[in-house]
Amino acid sequence: MPKRTYGKEYGFQTRAVHTGNDVDIETGAIKRPITMANSYELPYDPTDVNWSSASGNLYTRNGGSNQKYLQEKLAALEGGEDCIVLASGVAALSGLFFALLESGDHVIFSSVTYIAVYRLLNELLNNKFHVETTIVDTSDLEAVRRAIRPNTKLIHIETPGNPTLTVSDIRAIADIAHENGSLLSVDNTFASPFNQRPIELGADFTVESLTKYINGHGDAMGGAIIGKTKYLDIIRAQSQVNLGGTISPFNAWLIMRGSVTLPLRMRQHNENALKVARWLEKQPSVSFVAYPGLESHKGYETAKKQMSPGFGGVLSFGLKADHDTHNRFVSHLKVITSAVSLGHDESLIVFLGENDERQYLYPDEFHNGFFRFSVGIEDAEDIIEDLRQALEKENLL
């Protein structure tokens, strides 16, 4: 039976269900199995085998069957030519930077990014390997243009940004990068490919923490880089085969299974987060709400242009209260869980205090401590009631 393929002639939800899956030749099962082997059968004469090749099944560090099925699906969902899946979102980020950058190269990156990006670019690659870096508010296009140097190899942005939900214009920054001979990578984790596809907006690379929305169940870790094969082959050789950032077959299988319901879950995340953000914005004890789906958000017009059909499931907000009150508020929550990560089926909240080392990069309203809130797929009314009763217990209604 020929392999079934599902390209752009099919809708996003159809691709989410079918791409990467096929009938198992040996058993006839209509779902591909987990292949837990770490080694595959060699040819009759293995003397010509390239032991560092990632092109075929050889050794699972070089790439395994479940990883390849997931890569096929993600490339289709992101609208990209190729995909590499690694052990975590940070493995994907560090793999991209390690393979692309050399001493003397210059990188521009968003002032609001995941903490690992800040560590990798502001400290580790800079200090250890002499990669020059500049932190820029990438929501300001003129600031991006001013930061360009003759040796600028890469612009890396995160939009919406973690944890302030800052929005950057992907297409405009892609144009700036390409006009100056640079590449653009976009961390798309907060949006997911359901709401935003940076490759289709001109980016060279999309990075996803698969641990979050694409898996969606809080039970597996993975990361992905989507882009052109000519670049991804370099990343495979250097960051997967030789650094060993390989995803396990079981995690690849779990994420593959979770990704099937991505469109359904994201619709609910989008809807719930917007309802919760609008409710919070009306509360007198709430000092601010940052969510790109609110008309009051600075990046609303840009988000509306590049995000569709929704704005994701993460928001940030603060209370007109002291440090201890923020913590007590969390202790009163019953439906919402105090935990890191995001994109799970359940709602997760984390209090980020005033001592964050990147506080100087955040807008003023974030300086007194705030919550990052990943709104789950529970009934929106129950989420809002949970917030209401916790505010009431602290006399904040």
ZALUMLUM-40491 format. One record per residue (C-alpha): residue in one letter; x, y, z. Coordinates in steps of 0.2 Angstrom, whole numbers, plus 5000, padded with zeros to 4 digits. Layout:
BEGIN
(A; (X; Y; Z))
...
This chain:
BEGIN
(M; (5000; 5000; 5000))
(P; (5007; 5017; 4995))
(K; (5011; 5029; 5009))
(R; (4997; 5042; 5012))
(T; (5002; 5060; 5011))
(Y; (4992; 5076; 5017))
(G; (4998; 5092; 5010))
(K; (4991; 5110; 5010))
(E; (4977; 5104; 5000))
(Y; (4970; 5098; 5016))
(G; (4964; 5108; 5031))
(F; (4974; 5110; 5047))
(Q; (4963; 5099; 5057))
(T; (4964; 5085; 5044))
(R; (4983; 5086; 5043))
(A; (4983; 5086; 5062))
(V; (4974; 5069; 5062))
(H; (4982; 5060; 5047))
(T; (4999; 5067; 5043))
(G; (5013; 5055; 5050))
(N; (5001; 5041; 5053))
(D; (4999; 5026; 5041))
(V; (4994; 5008; 5041))
(D; (5008; 4997; 5050))
(I; (5014; 4986; 5036))
(E; (5018; 4971; 5047))
(T; (5002; 4970; 5058))
(G; (4990; 4980; 5048))
(A; (4986; 4991; 5063))
(I; (4979; 5008; 5058))
(K; (4990; 5017; 5071))
(R; (5009; 5017; 5069))
(P; (5017; 5008; 5085))
(I; (5030; 5014; 5097))
(T; (5047; 5007; 5091))
(M; (5057; 5007; 5107))
(A; (5073; 4999; 5099))
(N; (5089; 5009; 5100))
(S; (5097; 5000; 5085))
(Y; (5091; 4995; 5068))
(E; (5097; 4980; 5056))
(L; (5112; 4984; 5046))
(P; (5114; 4980; 5028))
(Y; (5124; 4964; 5022))
(D; (5140; 4974; 5020))
(P; (5140; 4988; 5033))
(T; (5158; 4994; 5029))
(D; (5151; 5009; 5019))
(V; (5139; 5015; 5032))
(N; (5141; 5033; 5038))
(W; (5139; 5030; 5056))
(S; (5134; 5049; 5059))
(S; (5121; 5049; 5045))
(A; (5103; 5054; 5050))
(S; (5095; 5049; 5034))
(G; (5090; 5031; 5038))
(N; (5086; 5020; 5053))
(L; (5103; 5016; 5060))
(Y; (5104; 5021; 5079))
(T; (5091; 5030; 5088))
(R; (5103; 5044; 5092))
(N; (5104; 5047; 5074))
(G; (5085; 5047; 5072))
(G; (5071; 5034; 5075))
(S; (5055; 5030; 5067))
(N; (5043; 5038; 5079))
(Q; (5053; 5054; 5078))
(K; (5052; 5054; 5059))
(Y; (5033; 5052; 5060))
(L; (5031; 5067; 5071))
(Q; (5043; 5077; 5061))
(E; (5032; 5074; 5045))
(K; (5017; 5080; 5055))
(L; (5025; 5095; 5062))
(A; (5032; 5101; 5045))
(A; (5014; 5099; 5038))
(L; (5006; 5109; 5052))
(E; (5019; 5123; 5052))
(G; (5019; 5125; 5033))
(G; (5038; 5121; 5032))
(E; (5049; 5111; 5021))
(D; (5057; 5100; 5034))
(C; (5057; 5097; 5053))
(I; (5069; 5091; 5066))
(V; (5062; 5085; 5083))
(L; (5073; 5085; 5099))
(A; (5072; 5081; 5117))
(S; (5065; 5097; 5123))
(G; (5061; 5115; 5118))
(V; (5078; 5120; 5125))
(A; (5087; 5107; 5116))
(A; (5079; 5114; 5100))
(L; (5084; 5132; 5104))
(S; (5102; 5127; 5109))
(G; (5103; 5115; 5094))
(L; (5098; 5129; 5082))
(F; (5110; 5142; 5090))
(F; (5125; 5129; 5091))
(A; (5123; 5123; 5073))
(L; (5121; 5140; 5065))
(L; (5132; 5152; 5075))
(E; (5151; 5154; 5075))
(S; (5163; 5165; 5084))
(G; (5162; 5183; 5078))
(D; (5144; 5181; 5073))
(H; (5131; 5194; 5079))
(V; (5113; 5189; 5085))
(I; (5099; 5201; 5089))
(F; (5086; 5193; 5101))
(S; (5070; 5199; 5109))
(S; (5071; 5207; 5126))
(V; (5056; 5196; 5132))
(T; (5060; 5178; 5129))
(Y; (5061; 5161; 5138))
(I; (5074; 5161; 5152))
(A; (5085; 5148; 5142))
(V; (5086; 5160; 5127))
(Y; (5092; 5174; 5139))
(R; (5105; 5162; 5147))
(L; (5111; 5155; 5130))
(L; (5113; 5171; 5120))
(N; (5116; 5184; 5134))
(E; (5128; 5173; 5144))
(L; (5134; 5156; 5138))
(L; (5137; 5158; 5119))
(N; (5143; 5176; 5122))
(N; (5155; 5171; 5135))
(K; (5161; 5154; 5130))
(F; (5161; 5156; 5111))
(H; (5162; 5175; 5108))
(V; (5145; 5176; 5099))
(E; (5140; 5194; 5100))
(T; (5123; 5197; 5105))
(T; (5111; 5212; 5107))
(I; (5095; 5212; 5117))
(V; (5081; 5222; 5108))
(D; (5063; 5226; 5111))
(T; (5058; 5218; 5095))
(S; (5040; 5225; 5095))
(D; (5050; 5241; 5090))
(L; (5054; 5239; 5072))
(E; (5066; 5254; 5071))
(A; (5075; 5247; 5086))
(V; (5078; 5231; 5076))
(R; (5084; 5241; 5061))
(R; (5096; 5251; 5072))
(A; (5103; 5235; 5080))
(I; (5108; 5227; 5063))
(R; (5127; 5225; 5061))
(P; (5137; 5219; 5046))
(N; (5140; 5202; 5055))
(T; (5122; 5200; 5061))
(K; (5119; 5181; 5057))
(L; (5102; 5179; 5066))
(I; (5088; 5188; 5073))
(H; (5078; 5178; 5086))
(I; (5061; 5183; 5092))
(E; (5048; 5176; 5103))
(T; (5030; 5182; 5099))
(P; (5020; 5182; 5110))
(G; (5034; 5184; 5122))
(N; (5036; 5174; 5138))
(P; (5030; 5181; 5151))
(T; (5025; 5198; 5146))
(L; (5015; 5193; 5130))
(T; (5024; 5206; 5120))
(V; (5020; 5205; 5101))
(S; (5033; 5207; 5087))
(D; (5029; 5209; 5069))
(I; (5035; 5193; 5061))
(R; (5033; 5198; 5042))
(A; (5041; 5215; 5045))
(I; (5056; 5208; 5055))
(A; (5058; 5194; 5042))
(D; (5060; 5208; 5028))
(I; (5073; 5218; 5039))
(A; (5083; 5202; 5042))
(H; (5083; 5197; 5024))
(E; (5087; 5214; 5017))
(N; (5103; 5213; 5028))
(G; (5108; 5195; 5024))
(S; (5102; 5188; 5041))
(L; (5091; 5174; 5046))
(L; (5075; 5175; 5057))
(S; (5070; 5162; 5069))
(V; (5053; 5163; 5079))
(D; (5049; 5154; 5095))
(N; (5031; 5150; 5092))
(T; (5027; 5141; 5108))
(F; (5014; 5153; 5115))
(A; (5004; 5154; 5099))
(S; (5006; 5136; 5092))
(P; (5004; 5132; 5074))
(F; (4986; 5133; 5075))
(N; (4986; 5151; 5078))
(Q; (5002; 5157; 5070))
(R; (5014; 5150; 5057))
(P; (5030; 5160; 5056))
(I; (5037; 5151; 5041))
(E; (5022; 5157; 5031))
(L; (5025; 5174; 5037))
(G; (5043; 5174; 5030))
(A; (5053; 5167; 5045))
(D; (5067; 5155; 5041))
(F; (5064; 5144; 5056))
(T; (5050; 5141; 5068))
(V; (5055; 5134; 5086))
(E; (5041; 5125; 5096))
(S; (5042; 5118; 5114))
(L; (5032; 5102; 5110))
(T; (5030; 5100; 5129))
(K; (5017; 5113; 5129))
(Y; (5002; 5115; 5117))
(I; (5007; 5102; 5104))
(N; (5008; 5088; 5117))
(G; (4994; 5097; 5127))
(H; (4993; 5084; 5141))
(G; (5008; 5088; 5152))
(D; (5016; 5071; 5151))
(A; (5030; 5072; 5138))
(M; (5044; 5083; 5133))
(G; (5050; 5088; 5116))
(G; (5056; 5102; 5105))
(A; (5055; 5105; 5086))
(I; (5064; 5116; 5073))
(I; (5055; 5119; 5057))
(G; (5064; 5126; 5041))
(K; (5073; 5122; 5025))
(T; (5081; 5105; 5024))
(K; (5098; 5113; 5019))
(Y; (5099; 5121; 5037))
(L; (5091; 5107; 5046))
(D; (5103; 5094; 5039))
(I; (5117; 5104; 5048))
(I; (5107; 5104; 5064))
(R; (5104; 5086; 5063))
(A; (5122; 5082; 5061))
(Q; (5129; 5094; 5074))
(S; (5115; 5095; 5087))
(Q; (5107; 5078; 5087))
(V; (5119; 5066; 5081))
(N; (5135; 5074; 5089))
(L; (5128; 5082; 5104))
(G; (5115; 5069; 5107))
(G; (5099; 5079; 5110))
(T; (5088; 5065; 5104))
(I; (5070; 5063; 5109))
(S; (5065; 5046; 5116))
(P; (5053; 5036; 5105))
(F; (5040; 5035; 5119))
(N; (5040; 5054; 5121))
(A; (5039; 5056; 5102))
(W; (5024; 5044; 5102))
(L; (5015; 5053; 5116))
(I; (5017; 5070; 5107))
(M; (5011; 5062; 5091))
(R; (4995; 5056; 5100))
(G; (4993; 5073; 5108))
(S; (4995; 5083; 5092))
(V; (4979; 5075; 5084))
(T; (4968; 5086; 5096))
(L; (4978; 5102; 5094))
(P; (4965; 5111; 5084))
(L; (4951; 5106; 5096))
(R; (4961; 5111; 5112))
(M; (4967; 5127; 5105))
(R; (4950; 5133; 5100))
(Q; (4945; 5130; 5119))
(H; (4961; 5138; 5125))
(N; (4958; 5153; 5114))
(E; (4940; 5155; 5119))
(N; (4943; 5153; 5138))
(A; (4958; 5164; 5139))
(L; (4949; 5179; 5130))
(K; (4934; 5177; 5142))
(V; (4946; 5176; 5157))
(A; (4956; 5191; 5151))
(R; (4941; 5202; 5149))
(W; (4934; 5197; 5166))
(L; (4950; 5201; 5175))
(E; (4952; 5218; 5166))
(K; (4935; 5223; 5174))
(Q; (4941; 5219; 5192))
(P; (4946; 5235; 5202))
(S; (4959; 5225; 5211))
(V; (4968; 5219; 5195))
(S; (4983; 5231; 5191))
(F; (4985; 5225; 5173))
(V; (4981; 5211; 5161))
(A; (4992; 5207; 5146))
(Y; (4984; 5197; 5133))
(P; (4986; 5200; 5114))
(G; (4967; 5197; 5111))
(L; (4962; 5212; 5121))
(E; (4960; 5228; 5112))
(S; (4969; 5237; 5126))
(H; (4985; 5227; 5122))
(K; (4999; 5237; 5114))
(G; (5002; 5223; 5101))
(Y; (4983; 5220; 5097))
(E; (4983; 5226; 5079))
(T; (4999; 5216; 5075))
(A; (4993; 5201; 5084))
(K; (4976; 5202; 5074))
(K; (4986; 5203; 5058))
(Q; (4997; 5188; 5061))
(M; (4987; 5177; 5073))
(S; (4971; 5168; 5068))
(P; (4959; 5161; 5073))
(G; (4964; 5166; 5091))
(F; (4977; 5173; 5103))
(G; (4983; 5158; 5113))
(G; (4979; 5152; 5130))
(V; (4992; 5162; 5141))
(L; (4990; 5179; 5149))
(S; (4999; 5189; 5163))
(F; (4991; 5199; 5176))
(G; (4995; 5208; 5192))
(L; (4986; 5213; 5208))
(K; (4985; 5229; 5218))
(A; (4993; 5220; 5232))
(D; (5009; 5216; 5241))
(H; (5020; 5201; 5238))
(D; (5012; 5190; 5252))
(T; (4994; 5193; 5246))
(H; (4999; 5187; 5228))
(N; (5005; 5171; 5236))
(R; (4989; 5169; 5247))
(F; (4978; 5172; 5232))
(V; (4986; 5157; 5224))
(S; (4984; 5146; 5239))
(H; (4965; 5149; 5238))
(L; (4963; 5142; 5221))
(K; (4954; 5126; 5218))
(V; (4953; 5123; 5200))
(I; (4969; 5132; 5195))
(T; (4985; 5123; 5199))
(S; (5001; 5132; 5205))
(A; (5014; 5125; 5193))
(V; (5026; 5130; 5180))
(S; (5024; 5125; 5161))
(L; (5009; 5130; 5150))
(G; (4998; 5123; 5137))
(H; (4992; 5108; 5148))
(D; (4974; 5103; 5148))
(E; (4972; 5110; 5165))
(S; (4975; 5128; 5170))
(L; (4992; 5133; 5178))
(I; (4997; 5148; 5187))
(V; (5014; 5154; 5193))
(F; (5018; 5170; 5203))
(L; (5034; 5178; 5197))
(G; (5040; 5190; 5210))
(E; (5050; 5206; 5210))
(N; (5067; 5198; 5210))
(D; (5068; 5191; 5192))
(E; (5085; 5195; 5185))
(R; (5077; 5201; 5168))
(Q; (5065; 5213; 5177))
(Y; (5074; 5228; 5170))
(L; (5068; 5222; 5152))
(Y; (5050; 5221; 5157))
(P; (5037; 5235; 5155))
(D; (5034; 5245; 5171))
(E; (5018; 5236; 5176))
(F; (5027; 5220; 5178))
(H; (5040; 5227; 5191))
(N; (5029; 5223; 5207))
(G; (5027; 5205; 5204))
(F; (5014; 5197; 5193))
(F; (5006; 5180; 5188))
(R; (5009; 5170; 5172))
(F; (4992; 5161; 5169))
(S; (4990; 5147; 5156))
(V; (4972; 5145; 5154))
(G; (4966; 5127; 5152))
(I; (4951; 5119; 5144))
(E; (4940; 5118; 5159))
(D; (4923; 5127; 5158))
(A; (4927; 5145; 5157))
(E; (4914; 5149; 5171))
(D; (4923; 5137; 5183))
(I; (4940; 5146; 5180))
(I; (4932; 5163; 5182))
(E; (4923; 5157; 5198))
(D; (4939; 5150; 5205))
(L; (4948; 5167; 5202))
(R; (4933; 5176; 5210))
(Q; (4932; 5166; 5226))
(A; (4951; 5168; 5228))
(L; (4950; 5187; 5226))
(E; (4935; 5187; 5238))
(K; (4945; 5178; 5252))
(E; (4958; 5192; 5251))
(N; (4945; 5206; 5251))
(L; (4950; 5211; 5233))
(L; (4933; 5211; 5225))
